[in-house]
Amino acid sequence: MKKFSLLIAHFCNYDFFVECYESIKSQTFQDFEVILVDDCSTDDSLEKIKILTKDDSRIKIFKNETNKGVGFTKRKCVEMAQGEICGFLDPDDALRNDALEISLKQYSDSKIIATHSQIMMCDQKLSPLNLFKNTKAVKANNSKFFNINFEVNHFFTFKRSIYLETSGINENLTSAVDQDLYLKIYDKGILKYIEEPIYLYRKHESGVSQDKSKKSKLVSNWNIVLKDTLKRRNISTLYGKKVNEIEDLATFIYKKQNSYLAKFLKKFS
C-alpha cells in the first residue's frame, strides 16, 4: 500500500486530541506519518501534545510563526506532508480503527484520485448518535456539482500529486476550507465513496460549524469558495442568471438544486 500522511490543523484542542490520538495509534494500517501544524495555540495544549507524542517518531509537529487561521494552517499541512495519499483529521474528532486501511484499498484502482466516506455523528464524549444522512457517491465531471448538500465530506483522502495540480487550499479562508479542497480535487477526476462510517465527528459547542457566532463568516467564506469554483470552471451564467448578479451563491444554488423538480430529475439521472 501507499504511504499515508494524516494531516491535523491544531489550535487549543488538547483535551479532545487525546482521544483523537488514541484512534490514530489503533489503526490497522501503520505505515503513516502525522503532520500536525499548530496555529499558535494560546494555552498549553501544544506542549502537552509534544509530551503525549514524544515517543512516536511518526508524529511531526510544526508551528506557525503567528496565528494565521485554518486555511493557511491546512495548506501548510499538505506542504509538509511526504505521503502519496493525504487525509485531514480534525483534532476534536477521531477515526474508526480501519479508516486508513479501507481508504487506501480504494486506490488499487488507478482512476481513483480521492475518497470520501459516511460519517458517524457523535456527542461530546464521542459516543455514536446517528449517521450523517447527506453523504453519497457523486458522479464525476458535473459542472454543476458544488457539494451544496455536503455529499462529499469526511473522511476525505486524496492523492497529493493531484492536489499539487490545483492552486491548493485558499490560505485566506477562515472556514469552508474543506469545501474548497473537495471542489478543487473533484474537478480533477473520480472520487470513490466509502459506504461505511469510518470518521467519528464530535458535536460540541466550540466546533466551528456549530458556533452560531461564526455562522455569518462561514457563509461568507462558502460564497468565496463557490465564486472561485465557478471562475475555475468558466461558468458565467448559472440557472439562467449571470453569476456576477447573484449576491448569495450558496443560498441561490441550494434552492435551485433542492427544488421539487430538481429532486425529481435526479432520480432519473
C-alpha positions in Angstrom: 0.0 0.0 0.0 1.0 3.6 -0.4 2.3 5.7 2.5 -0.2 7.9 4.2 0.0 11.4 5.6 -2.6 12.2 8.2 -3.0 15.9 8.5 -4.1 17.8 11.6 -4.6 21.6 11.9 -4.5 22.3 15.6 -5.5 25.2 17.8 -6.1 24.9 21.6 -7.5 21.4 21.5 -5.5 19.1 23.8 -8.4 17.5 25.7 -10.2 16.3 22.6 -6.9 15.4 20.9 -6.1 12.7 23.4 -9.0 10.6 22.1 -8.1 11.6 18.5 -4.5 10.3 19.1 -5.7 7.1 20.5 -7.7 6.4 17.4 -4.6 7.1 15.3 -2.5 4.7 17.3 -5.1 2.0 16.9 -5.1 2.0 13.1 -4.9 -1.4 11.4 -2.6 0.2 8.8 0.5 1.6 10.4 2.7 3.0 7.6 1.8 6.6 8.1 3.0 9.9 9.3 1.1 12.5 11.2 1.6 16.2 10.2 0.3 18.4 13.0 0.6 22.2 12.5 -0.3 24.3 15.5 -1.7 27.8 14.8 -0.2 29.5 17.8 -2.4 27.9 20.5 -3.0 30.4 23.3 -3.0 27.7 26.0 -0.5 24.9 26.9 -2.1 22.3 24.6 0.8 22.2 22.2 3.3 21.5 24.9 1.0 18.8 26.2 0.7 17.2 22.8 4.5 17.2 22.4 4.8 15.3 25.7 1.9 12.9 24.8 3.5 12.0 21.4 7.2 12.3 22.3 8.0 8.6 21.8 6.1 8.3 18.5 8.5 9.1 15.6 5.6 9.2 13.2 4.3 12.4 14.7 5.8 15.6 13.1 4.9 18.8 14.8 5.1 22.3 13.3 4.0 25.7 14.5 3.0 28.8 12.6 5.1 31.9 13.4 1.9 33.9 14.1 -1.8 32.9 14.2 -2.8 32.5 10.5 -6.1 30.8 10.5 -7.3 27.4 9.4 -6.8 28.0 5.6 -3.2 28.8 6.0 -2.6 26.0 8.5 -4.3 23.3 6.4 -2.4 24.4 3.4 0.9 24.2 5.3 -0.1 20.6 6.5 -0.1 19.5 2.8 3.1 21.3 2.1 4.8 19.5 5.0 3.4 16.0 4.0 5.5 13.3 2.3 2.9 10.6 1.9 1.5 9.7 -1.5 -2.0 9.9 0.0 -3.2 12.5 2.4 -6.2 12.9 4.6 -7.3 15.6 7.1 -8.5 14.7 10.6 -9.7 17.4 13.0 -8.1 17.2 16.4 -11.5 17.1 18.2 -12.7 14.1 16.0 -11.5 10.5 15.6 -11.2 7.7 13.1 -12.5 4.1 13.2 -9.5 1.8 13.6 -9.7 0.6 10.0 -10.2 4.0 8.4 -6.7 4.3 6.8 -6.7 0.7 5.6 -10.1 0.9 4.0 -9.4 4.3 2.4 -6.1 3.2 0.9 -7.5 0.0 -0.6 -9.6 2.1 -2.9 -6.5 3.4 -4.7 -5.9 -0.1 -6.1 -8.0 1.4 -8.9 -5.6 3.9 -10.5 -8.5 6.0 -11.8 -9.4 7.0 -8.2 -7.9 10.3 -7.1 -9.7 10.7 -3.8 -12.1 9.0 -1.4 -14.8 10.1 1.0 -17.0 8.3 3.5 -20.0 8.1 5.7 -19.7 10.0 9.0 -20.8 8.9 12.4 -22.1 11.9 14.3 -21.1 11.6 18.0 -21.8 13.5 21.2 -19.2 15.4 23.1 -17.9 12.2 24.7 -17.6 10.7 21.2 -20.5 8.3 21.8 -22.3 7.5 18.5 -25.6 9.4 17.8 -26.5 8.8 14.2 -25.2 8.7 10.6 -24.8 12.0 8.7 -27.5 11.5 6.1 -26.2 13.6 3.2 -23.0 11.7 2.2 -23.3 9.8 -1.0 -21.5 8.8 -4.2 -21.1 11.6 -6.7 -20.7 11.5 -10.5 -17.6 12.9 -12.0 -17.4 15.8 -14.5 -20.6 17.5 -13.4 -20.0 21.3 -13.9 -23.0 22.0 -11.6 -21.7 19.9 -8.7 -20.9 22.3 -5.8 -21.2 19.9 -2.9 -24.0 22.2 -1.7 -25.6 19.4 0.3 -22.2 18.1 1.7 -22.4 14.9 -0.2 -18.6 14.8 -0.1 -17.3 15.0 3.4 -15.1 13.4 6.0 -13.2 11.1 5.9 -11.7 12.7 2.7 -8.4 11.4 1.4 -6.6 12.4 -1.8 -3.6 11.9 -3.9 -1.1 14.6 -3.0 0.2 14.6 -6.7 -3.3 15.6 -7.8 -3.6 18.3 -5.1 -0.3 19.8 -6.4 -2.0 20.2 -9.8 -4.5 22.6 -8.2 -3.9 26.1 -6.8 -4.1 24.5 -3.4 -6.2 25.4 -0.3 -7.0 29.1 -0.2 -4.9 30.2 2.7 -7.1 33.3 3.4 -10.2 31.2 4.3 -11.1 31.0 8.0 -13.9 28.5 7.3 -15.3 26.4 4.4 -11.7 25.2 3.9 -12.6 21.6 3.5 -15.2 22.5 0.8 -12.5 24.5 -1.0 -10.3 21.3 -1.0 -13.1 19.0 -2.0 -14.2 21.0 -5.0 -10.7 21.6 -6.3 -9.9 17.8 -6.1 -13.4 17.0 -7.6 -12.5 18.9 -10.7 -9.5 16.7 -11.4 -11.1 13.2 -11.6 -13.0 10.4 -10.0 -13.9 10.2 -6.3 -14.7 6.9 -4.6 -17.4 6.8 -2.0 -16.9 4.5 1.1 -20.3 3.5 2.4 -19.0 2.9 5.9 -18.9 5.4 8.9 -15.1 5.4 9.3 -15.0 9.0 10.6 -16.3 10.0 14.1 -17.4 13.6 14.1 -17.7 15.1 17.6 -20.5 17.6 18.2 -19.6 20.2 20.7 -20.4 23.9 21.2 -16.9 25.2 20.4 -16.8 23.5 17.0 -16.5 26.0 14.1 -19.6 24.6 12.2 -21.6 24.6 15.4 -20.7 28.0 16.7 -23.6 30.4 15.8 -21.3 33.4 16.3 -19.2 32.2 13.4 -22.0 31.3 11.0 -22.0 34.6 9.2 -18.3 34.3 8.4 -18.8 30.7 7.4 -21.4 31.6 4.8 -19.2 34.4 3.5 -16.3 32.0 3.1 -18.5 29.4 1.4 -19.6 32.0 -1.1 -15.9 32.8 -1.8 -15.3 29.1 -2.5 -18.3 28.9 -4.8 -17.3 32.0 -6.7 -13.8 30.6 -7.2 -15.2 27.3 -8.4 -17.4 29.0 -11.0 -14.5 31.0 -12.2 -12.3 27.9 -12.4 -15.0 26.2 -14.5 -15.5 29.2 -16.7 -19.2 29.5 -15.7 -20.6 33.0 -16.1 -24.3 32.1 -16.2 -26.0 29.7 -13.7 -29.6 28.6 -13.9 -30.3 31.4 -16.3 -28.8 34.2 -14.2 -25.5 35.9 -14.5 -23.1 34.8 -11.7 -22.0 38.4 -11.0 -25.6 39.4 -10.3 -26.1 36.7 -7.6 -25.5 38.1 -4.2 -25.6 34.9 -2.2 -24.4 32.0 -4.3 -24.8 29.4 -1.5 -28.4 30.1 -1.0 -29.2 30.5 -4.7 -27.6 27.2 -5.6 -29.1 25.4 -2.7 -32.6 26.5 -3.6 -32.1 25.5 -7.3 -30.7 22.1 -6.5 -33.2 21.2 -3.8 -36.4 22.2 -5.5 -39.0 19.5 -6.1 -38.3 19.5 -9.8 -34.5 19.1 -9.2 -35.0 16.2 -6.8 -37.4 14.5 -9.3 -34.9 14.8 -12.1 -32.1 13.4 -10.0 -34.0 10.2 -9.7 -33.7 9.6 -13.5 -30.1 11.0 -14.0 
